[in-house]
């Protein structure tokens, strides 16, 4: 049981670090974060829009 709690603690910590890394990338990439906009992390700016 103690091992499961330890791994759960590590998983939550890893998730928090991943979230902070994504937030830092979004802040330093230069694109403003607007609620409701789709996330376009890997999209080229000059790519055609198919929607």
C-alpha positions as CSV (number, residue, x, y, z in Angstrom):
1,X,0.0,0.0,0.0
2,X,2.8,2.4,0.8
3,X,4.4,1.7,-2.6
4,X,1.2,2.6,-4.4
5,X,0.9,5.9,-2.5
6,X,4.5,6.7,-3.3
7,X,4.0,6.0,-7.0
8,X,0.7,8.1,-7.0
9,X,2.7,10.9,-5.4
10,X,5.3,10.7,-8.1
11,X,2.6,10.6,-10.8
12,X,1.0,13.7,-9.5
13,X,4.3,15.5,-9.3
14,X,5.2,14.5,-12.9
15,X,1.8,15.8,-14.1
16,X,2.4,19.1,-12.3
17,X,5.9,19.5,-13.8
18,X,4.5,18.7,-17.3
19,X,1.7,21.3,-16.8
20,X,4.3,23.9,-15.7
21,X,6.5,23.1,-18.7
22,X,3.6,23.5,-21.1
23,X,2.6,26.7,-19.5
24,X,6.2,28.0,-19.7
25,X,6.4,27.0,-23.4
26,X,3.1,28.8,-24.1
27,X,4.3,32.0,-22.3
28,X,7.7,32.1,-24.0
29,X,6.4,31.1,-27.5
30,X,5.0,34.6,-28.0
31,X,1.4,33.6,-28.7
32,X,-1.2,35.0,-26.3
33,X,-3.4,32.5,-24.5
34,X,-7.1,33.2,-25.1
35,X,-9.7,31.1,-23.5
36,X,-11.7,29.1,-26.0
37,X,-9.0,29.1,-28.7
38,X,-7.8,25.7,-29.9
39,X,-4.3,24.8,-28.8
40,X,-1.9,25.0,-31.8
41,X,1.4,24.0,-30.4
42,X,2.7,22.0,-33.4
43,X,1.0,23.9,-36.2
44,X,3.0,25.9,-38.8
45,X,1.7,29.5,-39.0
46,X,1.6,29.3,-42.8
47,X,-0.2,26.0,-43.0
48,X,-3.5,25.9,-44.9
49,X,-6.8,25.8,-42.9
50,X,-9.0,22.8,-43.8
51,X,-11.9,23.6,-41.5
